[in-house]
Amino acid sequence: MNDLLKSLDNLLKPVNEAMRNLPAGQLVRYVAVYMLIAGIFSICGGIGLITAGALSGFGGALGAAALNEAGANSAEAAQAMSSLAAVSGLAVIWGILSIIAAPLLLIAAVGLFQRKSWARMAAVVAFLVNAGSSLIGLLSGNGGILGIVWILIGLYLAYYFYTDAGIKQELSA
C-alpha cells in the first residue's frame, strides 16, 4: 500500500503542490460544501434511479409476458427485453449505491464543518463509495466524460485526504 501511495505522490506531484498552496482549513471547508451538495444530489438521484430501474424492469417483464402470450418468437424482441432487464438492474444497483453514498457524504460534510478528527476518514470512505457509484453509472452507459471527471475527483480527494499532513493536522482533535 505504501509503495502505491509513493508512486501516486510522484505521479500527482504537480496537482499536490497546487493543492498545498490552499490553506488546509479553507480546503476542508470547500470540500465540506462539495460533499453537502453531492450528498443531496445523491439522495435525489438514487431515489430516481431506483424508481426508474424498477419501473423499467416491470415494463420489461410485462413486455416479455405479452410477447410470450402472443406467441411472438422474434429474436429482436427477446434481445430488447433482455437489454431492458440488464439496464434496469444496473439502474437499481446504481441507485442503491447512491443512496448508500448520500448519508456518508452528508455525515462526513457535517464532521468536516465541525473539524472532527473522524471526519477525515469518513470523507475518504465517502469519496471511495461515491466514486464506485459513479463507476457503476459510467458502466451502465451514463455519465460520459463528466462521469469520468467525477470518478477522478472522488478518487483524488480520497487519496489527498488520506495522505496530506496538513489535512490530518487540521482535523486532529
C-alpha positions in Angstrom: 0.0 0.0 0.0 2.8 2.4 0.9 4.5 1.7 -2.5 1.3 2.6 -4.3 0.9 5.8 -2.3 4.5 6.8 -3.0 4.1 6.2 -6.8 0.9 8.2 -6.7 2.8 11.0 -4.9 5.3 11.1 -7.7 2.6 11.0 -10.4 0.4 13.6 -8.8 3.2 15.9 -7.6 2.1 19.0 -9.7 -1.5 18.7 -8.5 -0.5 18.1 -4.9 1.7 21.2 -4.9 -1.2 23.3 -6.2 -3.5 21.9 -3.5 -0.9 22.6 -0.8 -1.0 26.3 -1.7 -4.5 26.4 -0.4 -4.8 26.7 3.4 -5.9 23.4 4.9 -8.8 25.0 6.7 -10.1 26.6 3.5 -9.7 23.3 1.6 -11.6 21.4 4.3 -14.4 24.0 4.1 -14.6 23.8 0.3 -14.7 20.0 0.4 -17.4 20.0 3.1 -19.6 22.2 0.9 -18.9 20.0 -2.1 -19.8 16.9 -0.1 -23.0 18.5 1.2 -24.2 19.3 -2.3 -23.1 15.9 -3.6 -25.0 14.2 -0.8 -28.2 16.0 -1.6 -27.9 15.1 -5.3 -27.1 11.5 -4.4 -30.3 11.2 -2.4 -32.4 12.6 -5.2 -30.6 10.7 -7.9 -30.7 7.5 -6.0 -34.4 7.7 -5.5 -34.9 8.5 -9.2 -32.6 5.6 -10.3 -34.3 3.0 -8.1 -37.7 4.2 -9.3 -36.8 4.2 -13.0 -35.0 0.9 -12.7 -37.9 -0.8 -11.0 -40.4 0.6 -13.5 -38.2 -0.4 -16.4 -37.8 -3.9 -15.0 -41.6 -4.2 -14.5 -42.2 -2.9 -18.0 -39.7 -5.4 -19.4 -41.4 -8.2 -17.6 -44.8 -7.1 -18.9 -43.4 -6.8 -22.4 -41.9 -10.3 -22.3 -45.1 -11.8 -21.0 -47.1 -10.0 -23.7 -44.7 -11.4 -26.4 -44.9 -14.8 -24.9 -48.7 -14.7 -24.8 -48.9 -13.5 -28.4 -46.6 -16.3 -29.4 -44.1 -14.0 -31.0 -40.7 -15.6 -31.4 -38.9 -12.6 -32.6 -35.2 -12.7 -31.6 -35.1 -8.9 -31.8 -37.9 -8.5 -29.3 -36.3 -11.0 -26.9 -33.0 -9.2 -27.2 -34.7 -5.9 -26.5 -36.4 -7.3 -23.4 -33.1 -8.8 -22.0 -31.3 -5.4 -22.6 -34.1 -3.6 -20.8 -33.8 -6.0 -17.9 -30.0 -5.5 -17.7 -30.2 -1.7 -17.8 -32.9 -1.7 -15.2 -30.8 -3.9 -12.9 -27.8 -1.6 -13.3 -30.0 1.5 -12.6 -31.3 -0.1 -9.4 -27.7 -1.0 -8.3 -26.5 2.5 -9.1 -29.4 4.0 -7.2 -28.7 1.8 -4.1 -25.1 2.8 -4.2 -26.1 6.5 -4.5 -28.5 6.1 -1.5 -25.6 4.5 0.5 -23.2 7.2 -0.5 -25.6 10.1 0.3 -25.6 9.7 4.1 -21.8 9.0 4.1 -21.3 12.3 2.2 -23.6 14.2 4.5 -22.2 12.9 7.7 -18.6 13.5 6.5 -19.6 17.0 5.5 -21.0 17.8 8.9 -17.9 16.4 10.5 -15.6 18.5 8.3 -17.6 21.6 9.1 -17.1 20.8 12.8 -13.5 19.9 12.3 -13.9 16.4 13.9 -11.0 14.1 13.7 -13.1 11.2 12.4 -14.3 13.3 9.5 -11.1 12.8 7.5 -11.5 9.0 7.3 -15.3 9.4 6.8 -14.5 11.7 3.9 -12.1 9.1 2.4 -14.7 6.3 2.7 -17.5 8.6 1.3 -15.3 9.6 -1.7 -14.5 6.0 -2.5 -18.1 4.9 -2.3 -19.2 7.8 -4.4 -16.5 7.0 -7.0 -17.8 3.4 -7.0 -21.3 4.7 -7.6 -20.1 6.9 -10.4 -18.2 4.0 -11.9 -21.4 1.9 -12.0 -23.2 4.8 -13.7 -20.4 5.0 -16.2 -20.5 1.3 -16.9 -24.3 1.5 -17.5 -23.7 3.9 -20.3 -24.5 7.1 -18.4 -22.2 9.9 -17.5 -19.7 10.0 -20.4 -16.7 12.3 -19.9 -18.4 14.0 -16.9 -18.7 10.7 -15.2 -15.0 10.1 -15.7 -14.3 13.5 -14.2 -16.4 12.8 -11.1 -14.7 9.4 -10.6 -11.3 11.1 -10.8 -12.2 13.9 -8.5 -13.6 11.5 -5.9 -10.5 9.2 -6.1 -8.1 12.1 -5.9 -9.9 13.7 -2.9 -9.9 10.3 -1.1 -6.1 10.0 -1.8 -5.4 13.6 -0.8 -7.4 13.5 2.5 -5.8 10.1 3.3 -2.2 11.3 2.7 -1.9 15.0 3.3 -0.3 16.0 6.6 -2.0 19.5 6.6 -5.4 17.9 6.4 -4.5 15.5 9.1 -3.3 18.3 11.3 -6.4 20.5 10.6 -8.7 17.7 11.6 -6.9 16.4 14.6 -8.8 17.0 17.8 
